[in-house]
Amino acid sequence: MTTEGQVTVTWLGHAATRIEFGGYTILIDPFLTDNPATPENMKHVEKCDLMLITHGHDDHFSDAIPIAQQTGCHVICIFEIGFYLRSKGLENVTEMNKGGTVNWNGIEVSMVNAIHSSGIVDGDHIADGGTPAGYVIRFPDLFTLYHAGDTDLFEGFRDIGARYRPDVAMLPIGGHFTMNPSAAAEALRMLGVKTVIPIHYGTWPVLTGTPDELIDAASDIQGLDVVAIKPGESVTDSDLV
């Protein structure tokens, strides 16, 4: 398959994200079937070439195994989640850890830190999901996307910005389980990015943060573009940078 062409980013609701590039389809945090924010026509996945899992909570992980079984996609995740997936019969798995980079068909996937938890509910117990992560994805045209997964504000945003220089950040803003809009605004100051796609908000009433609150909290960031797409909507790299 070619690795040329535009990058298309589709927000599927909550943190679930589909990225299409060069004939490949990448899914991040596939929580679709029981996701009230995912459009009905997007709950079923027919094609997935690469799956990235940020952590083991059901609202990021619940469809990972059935989609991987159905599509045969390659899965990249932290070591402990990889161990769990292999115990369930998956073999096309690459385990990695924070600071590492995997080159998958010319696309560089780097795992970075996140401040959250990561247990996997398995029947009546919680399996070890390691620690949560985010991903920086660098495409061959040097467009770079940072998906933060679930996280609070932490000083590591400065390092992510300086080390990877993402063009676009997908940041949680809902609060309660993650940082809220004011914390996300500070994360943007640390990262130095000028384009942000808000995620992980509005799925349930407890996630009260909104894009408008992020715009207000980050009003001092000159040139910031808050791209508040709705679940099911897509943007391309040319739209974003």
N, C-alpha and C positions, 0 to 999 in steps of 0.2 A: 504493500500500500504506500501511496505517496505521503510524505510528511510536509507537503506544502499546502498553503491555503489559510483561510481565516479560522479563528477560534470562535466557536459559538457556545455561550454559557446560558443554560436554562435552569432557573430556580424552580425546583419541584415542590417547594414548601418546607418549612422548618429549616433543617440544614441540608436536606437532600438536594444534590446538584448534579446536573448532567452537562458534560463538556464534550463537544464534537470537534474533531480536528483531523484532517488528513485521512478521512475514512474511518477513523477510530471513534468509539464511544467510551467515555470515561464516566463512571458513576462514583460520587462521593457520598458516603453515609446514606445508604439506601433504606430509608424508612418511608414506604409508599403505601402498602396495603391498608394499614390502619391509620394512616396520616390524614387527619381531617382537612388539611390544607392542600393536599395533592389533588389536582383535577382528576376526575374519574378516568378520563381517557389516557392518563399517564401513569396509572397505578400498575399496569402490566408492562414488563420490560421484555422486549424481543431480542434486543442486541445490547451486549455489554462486552467490551474487550478488556477493560481495566477497571478494577474497583479499588478505591481507597477508603479505608475505615479509620476514623479519627479516635473512636473509643467504643467500649462495649455496651453502652446503654441501649435499651430497646428502641428508643426514638432516633437512633442513628444506625442500628445494627440489625433490626428485626428481619429485614428481607435479604440480608447478605447471603446466607447459606442457600436459600432456594434460588436466588438469581444466579449465584455462582454455579450451582448444580445444573441449572437449565441452560446457561449460556456458555459454560466452560471458560469464563473470563479469568484473567490473571488477577490475583488479589495481593495488594500491598498493605501491610499493617504492622503494628508493633509485635515484638516476639511472642508475648503471652497470648495475644489474640490469634496469632498464627498457629501456635500450639493447640489452642482450642479448636480452630477450624480443621486442622489435620485430624484431630480426634473424632471429628464428625464426618470424616471421609474425603475432605477436600485435599487435593495435592498440588494444584497450580497456585501456590502461595509463596510470596517472598516476604520473609520477616525482616524487619529493620529496626532502627532505633533513632532517637533524637541526635541530630548532627549528621546522620547518614544521608547519602543521595543514591538513588537507583536510576540508571538510564534505561528507560523502557521504550524501545523503538524510536530513539532520538528525542524523547521527552524526558527531561530530568525531573525527578520527584524527590524532594528533600523533606525529611520529617523534622519538625520543630516542636518546641515545648508548648504546652497548654496547662492551665491551672483549673483542674476539675477532678472528677473521679472516673472509674472505668469498669466497674464490676459487671459481669455478664450474668443475668438471671437465667439459670438453667434448672428448670423444675422447681424444687423446693430449696435450692441453695444458690449462692452467688459464686460463680467461677472467677478466677483471677483474670482480669482483663488488662493487666499491666497498668501503665499510666497513660493519660490522654495525650493527644498530639494534635498538631495542625500540619498542613502540607503547603509547601511552596512548589508550584508547578511551572517549570520554565520550558516554553515551546521553542522549536528550532528557529523561529523568527525573532527570538529573544523577548517576546511578550511573556510576562511573568505574573501569575495569579497566586495569591495567598488565600487559602481557605483555613480559617482559624479553628474550625470545629467549635467545641464548647469551651469557653475559658472566661476567667476573670481578668481584670487588668493586672499586668505584671511587668516588671522592668525588662523582661526579655523581648518585648516589642521593639525596644531600641536596637537590640542586636539583630533581630530579624530584618528590620529596615535597613540597617547598615550593611549587613552581610549579603542579603539576597536582593535588595532593592526592588520589591514587587511594584508592578504598575497598578494593580488593582487588589484590594483586600475585601474579602467576604467576612464580615464580622457579626457576631451575635449581639443583639441589642435588647432582648426581651426582659432581662432582669430575672430575679428569683433563682434560676439555675445557672445563669451566666451574668456577665456584666450588663449594665443598663446603658442607655444612650450617653449619659455624661461620662461614664467610664470608657465607652467605645470612642468618644471624642478624644479623650486623652490618649487612647491607644493610637489613634490616627496621628496625633501630634508626634508621638514617639516613632511611629513607622515612617512618617514623611510621605505617605502616599496621598495622591490628589483625587483618587476615585475609590469609592466604597460602595459595595452592595450589601445592604443590611439583611441579615438572616436571623433565624431562631427567634421570631417574635410573632405574636398574633395567633399561634397555633391553638392555644388554650387561653382562657381568661387570665390565668396567673402570669402570663408573659405580656406585661403591660407596656413595655417600651415600644416606641413608634419611630418611624423615619423622620417625622416632623420634629420630634424631640431631639433626635440626633442632629438635624440641621440647625436647630437652635443652639444646642450645646457646642457645636463645632463652628459657629458662625465666625469665629476669629481666624479660621484656617483659610487663607486666601486661595482662591481658585479651586476649592473642594467641590467635587461633584458627587452628590449622594444619589445613586442610581437605585431608586426604590421600585424595582420591578415586582409584579404580582406573581404568585405561584403559577407556573406554566408559561410564563413569558421568557423570552430569550433576548440576549444582547450579544454583539460580536466584539472582537478586540478593536475593530475600527470605530465602534460606537463608544468604546471605553477610554481610548487613549488618542 
